[in-house]
Amino acid sequence: MEKTYNEELFTRRVRAGKRTYFFDVKATKSGKDFYITITESKRVGENTYEKHKIFLYKEDFDKFADALGETVEHVKTELLARVNGEDKTVSSE
């Protein structure tokens, strides 16, 4: 069966507690271009979910990936290190 416009060509699900993240690759109407949607789905009731979606177009893939990687690295090496007492530059007065 041939894939149609707006159908997921690839999907990856990440479960994280009450939240689930979906990374989906979709084709444009022409079928010659592709984009990614990143969806956060959060349970807010028994059968109720809140969803937030980001559309990421191919011309922005590298910039987005670089910024995300840099941001995650900063949190891991700078911020969490301070919280965990691993930062040697912070004085404990």
Secondary structure, DSSP 8 states (H G I E B T S, - for coil): ----TTSEEEEEEEEETTEEEEEEEEE-TTSS-EEEEEEEEEE-SSS-EEEEEEEEEGGGHHHHHHHHHHHHHHIIIIIHHHHTT--TTS---
